[in-house]
């Protein structure tokens, strides 16, 4: 499987993105100050797409598939795209505070630590529905890894569309998020413009 191995902070700098949106502490004070380079309209659209793909850890082909699915759904394509990306299992595990970063959330799902409605699911791109119950499986709950994770994520605010029981490493998706509930610094309209050319 293809994996993007570019160093995270370097990629954040090039995309003009705050690493805290990926769950990373702001370790990098050495942010390079870019000159005021004038960017073309296409350049801006491409940067928004690259930024979104990077935040959610999605490669080009699956991202294109999400876009096409969002386009077929009712409502605004850009908003639908963001809701689809946010309702991926790895993203929901990250939002619930069961992982420090989205990459770690993906690994936790890959390693079969996550149950959805009582069934083991190891597909990070699995789309969650309203009412789904997500929890870390019983065997994994006692691992030191989760004690460490909870120490780091304890101060994190949970989105209003998720109900989380931190003690039992369990959460319920009350409903799917709306675009207003997703705090990702992306202008999805630029992505729609890019793909609709």
Secondary structure by P-SEA (a helix, b strand, c coil): cccccccaaaaaaaacccccccccccccccccccccccccaaaaaaaaaaaaaaaaccccaaaaaaaaaaaaccccaaaaaaaaaaacaaaaaaaacccccaaaaaaaaaaccccccccccccccccccccbbbbccccccccaaaaaaaaaaccccccccccccccccccccccccccccccccccaaaaaaaaac
